[in-house]
């Protein structure tokens, strides 16, 4: 699958429906939570149809539960496929996690053990989902707060190998990398270095909250300076990748969100411009 760089986008949230519909914005594209639109009718679908006429849209799910041991939910996949046919998204994403077991939904993004057994299990399920939908998907690294003693791989090794085995994409959340690195004590730069360049379709940016004993991924505030720094490092490795600002709690006025998106655009331009200048300053070989 050829993945287009969509530019810089934000999540489409109900608080901003009217503003997005009433006038042009500086946003390049919108990401929507798939489950919020997997319905038969109503205003959200009507809004999505109108937004889709003017902007590219990406579907981002939270309930695929790709790492669960429960059978894949075919009713869920059928509803998702119906939404895909309606929206014709640029691509479809979900999370590398599990959200329930035994038919019970925990409504949370729960971590996997990073083992060969879990890798084999998850890769097969990704392949089955992609076959069902008739298209590849991308999976996002979730923020985590505990780890399994039995893990034999790092998170980035697991994610990179999963993308290769299942032939899927990666939605790289740099805020989640920063949060998990702080919580578990690993090197965020090592994480970036372990992700294959050709698998990253999209980057997420978001704010988090310092709880003292740990960082909590809340999407409730602006992106902090260390995460902007990690974003610049990611751009130097992966190039100009579609990037999105998430803001899901304490959602601000539209102008604040739009300004955060513009900050992402400028950070990207500055990072890649500096990279180009550095390359142009390198001495060339003379024969």
C-alpha positions in Angstrom: 0.0 0.0 0.0 1.3 3.4 -1.0 0.8 5.8 2.0 0.4 9.5 1.2 1.7 12.2 3.5 -1.5 14.0 4.4 0.3 16.8 6.2 -0.9 18.0 9.6 -4.2 17.1 11.1 -6.3 16.9 14.3 -9.0 14.7 15.7 -12.6 15.6 14.8 -14.5 16.1 18.0 -18.2 17.0 18.6 -17.2 20.3 20.3 -15.8 21.5 17.0 -18.4 20.1 14.6 -20.0 23.5 13.9 -16.7 25.4 13.5 -15.3 22.8 11.0 -18.5 22.9 9.0 -19.0 26.7 8.9 -15.8 27.9 7.4 -12.4 26.7 6.0 -9.7 25.7 8.4 -5.9 25.4 8.2 -6.2 21.7 9.0 -5.0 19.3 6.3 -6.9 16.2 7.4 -9.0 14.8 10.2 -8.8 11.6 12.3 -12.1 10.2 13.7 -12.7 7.5 16.3 -14.2 4.7 14.3 -16.5 3.5 17.0 -18.2 6.9 17.2 -19.4 6.6 13.7 -20.2 2.9 13.4 -23.9 3.6 13.6 -26.8 3.5 11.1 -27.6 7.2 11.2 -27.7 10.5 13.1 -25.9 13.8 13.1 -22.3 12.4 13.6 -22.5 10.5 10.4 -24.0 13.5 8.6 -21.2 15.7 9.8 -18.6 13.1 8.8 -20.0 12.9 5.3 -19.7 16.7 5.0 -16.2 16.8 6.4 -15.1 14.0 4.1 -16.1 16.0 1.1 -13.6 18.6 2.0 -10.8 16.8 3.8 -9.0 13.4 3.8 -10.1 11.3 6.8 -8.4 8.5 8.7 -10.3 6.0 10.8 -8.8 5.4 14.2 -10.2 2.5 16.3 -10.0 1.7 20.0 -11.9 -1.6 20.2 -10.2 -4.0 17.7 -8.5 -5.8 20.7 -6.0 -7.3 18.3 -4.0 -8.9 21.2 -6.9 -10.6 22.9 -7.3 -14.3 23.0 -11.1 -13.9 22.3 -12.1 -14.7 18.7 -12.1 -11.7 16.4 -15.4 -9.9 16.7 -16.9 -10.3 13.2 -19.9 -8.0 14.0 -17.4 -5.3 14.9 -15.4 -5.9 11.7 -18.5 -5.9 9.6 -19.6 -2.5 11.0 -16.0 -1.2 10.5 -16.0 -2.4 6.9 -19.4 -0.7 6.3 -17.9 2.6 7.6 -14.8 2.2 5.4 -17.0 1.8 2.3 -18.9 5.0 3.3 -15.9 7.2 4.2 -13.2 5.8 1.9 -10.5 6.8 4.5 -6.9 7.4 3.6 -6.1 4.5 6.0 -7.4 2.6 9.0 -5.6 2.3 12.4 -6.1 0.8 15.8 -3.9 0.0 18.8 -1.4 -2.7 19.6 -3.1 -3.9 22.8 -6.1 -5.9 24.0 -9.2 -4.3 25.4 -11.1 -7.3 26.9 -11.3 -11.1 27.3 -14.1 -13.5 27.9 -16.6 -11.2 26.2 -15.9 -8.4 28.7 -14.7 -5.0 27.5 -12.3 -3.3 29.9 -12.6 0.0 27.9 -8.8 0.4 28.3 -5.8 -0.2 26.1 -4.1 -3.0 27.9 -0.4 -4.1 27.3 0.8 -7.3 25.8 3.6 -9.6 26.9 6.4 -9.1 24.4 7.1 -12.8 23.7 7.4 -14.9 20.5 4.1 -16.6 21.4 2.3 -13.3 21.6 4.0 -12.1 18.5 2.9 -15.2 16.5 -0.7 -14.9 17.9 -1.0 -11.2 17.2 0.5 -11.3 13.7 -2.0 -14.0 12.6 -4.9 -11.9 13.9 -3.6 -8.8 12.1 -3.5 -10.8 8.9 -7.0 -12.1 9.4 -8.3 -8.5 10.0 -6.6 -7.2 6.9 -8.0 -10.1 4.8 -11.5 -9.4 6.2 -11.2 -5.6 5.4 -9.4 -6.1 2.1 -6.7 -3.6 3.1 -3.7 -3.2 5.4 -4.1 -1.4 8.7 -1.6 0.4 11.0 -1.2 -0.3 14.7 -0.3 2.3 17.3 2.0 1.8 20.2 0.0 2.5 23.4 1.3 4.1 26.6 1.9 1.6 29.3 2.2 1.6 33.1 3.3 -2.0 33.8 5.2 -4.7 32.0 5.3 -8.4 32.0 8.2 -10.2 33.7 8.0 -12.9 31.0 8.7 -10.5 28.1 11.7 -11.5 26.0 11.5 -8.6 23.5 11.5 -4.9 23.9 8.3 -3.1 22.8 10.0 -1.7 19.7 11.4 -5.0 18.7 7.9 -6.6 19.1 6.2 -3.8 17.1 8.8 -3.8 14.3 8.7 -7.6 13.9 4.9 -7.6 14.0 4.8 -5.0 11.2 7.1 -7.2 9.1 5.3 -10.5 9.7 1.8 -9.1 9.2 2.8 -6.7 6.5 1.0 -3.8 8.3 1.8 -0.2 9.0 2.8 1.6 12.3 1.1 4.6 13.8 4.0 5.9 15.9 2.8 7.9 18.9 5.8 9.8 20.1 4.0 11.0 23.2 3.3 7.4 24.2 6.9 6.6 23.6 7.9 9.4 25.9 5.4 8.4 28.6 6.3 4.7 28.5 10.1 5.5 28.5 9.6 7.6 31.6 7.5 4.9 33.3 9.7 2.0 32.4 13.2 3.6 32.2 14.0 2.8 28.6 15.7 5.1 26.1 13.1 6.8 23.8 15.8 7.4 21.1 16.6 3.6 21.1 12.9 3.0 20.5 12.9 5.3 17.4 16.0 3.7 16.1 14.4 0.2 16.3 11.4 1.1 14.2 11.7 0.4 10.4 11.5 3.6 8.4 9.2 2.2 5.7 6.5 1.0 8.1 5.6 4.4 9.7 2.4 5.8 8.1 1.5 8.3 10.7 2.7 10.1 13.9 0.6 11.1 16.9 1.3 14.0 19.2 -0.5 14.7 22.5 -0.2 16.0 26.0 0.3 14.0 29.2 0.0 14.6 32.9 2.8 14.1 35.5 1.4 12.1 38.4 4.6 12.2 40.4 5.2 8.5 40.4 4.5 8.1 36.7 3.4 9.9 33.6 -0.3 9.5 32.5 -1.3 9.7 28.9 -4.3 12.1 29.2 -4.5 14.0 25.9 -5.7 16.9 28.1 -3.1 19.6 27.6 -0.6 21.0 25.0 2.3 18.9 23.8 5.3 19.5 26.1 8.8 20.5 25.0 10.4 17.1 25.5 7.8 15.5 23.3 8.3 18.2 20.6 12.0 17.3 20.8 11.2 13.6 20.4 9.0 14.5 17.4 11.9 16.3 15.7 14.0 13.2 16.3 11.3 11.1 14.7 11.1 13.3 11.7 14.8 13.1 11.1 14.5 9.3 11.1 11.2 8.8 9.2 11.0 11.9 7.1 7.9 13.9 6.4 5.2 11.7 7.8 1.5 12.6 8.3 1.2 14.0 11.9 -1.8 14.5 14.1 -2.4 16.4 17.4 -4.7 14.4 19.8 -6.7 16.4 22.4 -9.5 14.3 24.0 -9.9 15.7 27.5 -10.5 19.3 28.6 -10.9 20.0 24.9 -10.0 23.6 24.2 -11.5 26.2 21.9 -10.9 25.5 18.2 -8.3 28.3 17.9 -6.2 26.7 20.6 -6.2 23.3 18.8 -5.6 24.9 15.5 -2.6 26.7 16.9 -1.2 23.5 18.3 -1.5 22.0 14.8 0.4 24.9 13.4 3.1 24.4 16.0 3.4 20.8 14.7 3.7 22.1 11.1 6.4 24.5 12.0 8.3 21.9 14.1 8.3 19.6 11.1 9.4 22.3 8.6 12.2 23.5 10.9 13.5 20.0 11.7 13.6 18.9 8.1 15.0 22.2 6.9 17.8 21.9 9.5 18.4 18.4 8.3 18.7 19.5 4.7 21.1 22.3 5.6 23.3 19.9 7.6 23.4 17.6 4.5 24.3 20.4 2.2 27.1 21.4 4.5 28.7 18.0 4.3 31.9 17.9 2.2 31.4 16.2 -1.2 33.8 13.6 -2.6 36.0 14.9 -5.3 37.4 12.5 -7.9 
